[in-house]
Amino acid sequence: MSDRDVAVLAVERSGWPGPGAKERAIRERLGISPTRYYQLLNALLDDPRALQHDPVTVNRLRRVRDERRERR
């Protein structure tokens, strides 16, 4: 996994105090748009290395993603 991949997972682990805080942090910490961030994050959810690195976060996000897919 790249340093950016690790940083994306770290951002996702953090708590956010209010609206816009997460998007601001994505731009400031990673230097990418929130849209690109979510594209990278979604790809990481299917990466076994991400699961090995941070199983709690990856499994939580997989559950959320699967629930959203089932509702469609």
Secondary structure, DSSP 8 states (H G I E B T S, - for coil): --HHHHHHHHHHHS---STTHHHHHIIIII-S-HHHHHHHHHHHTT-HHHHHH-HHHHHHHHHHHHHHHHH-
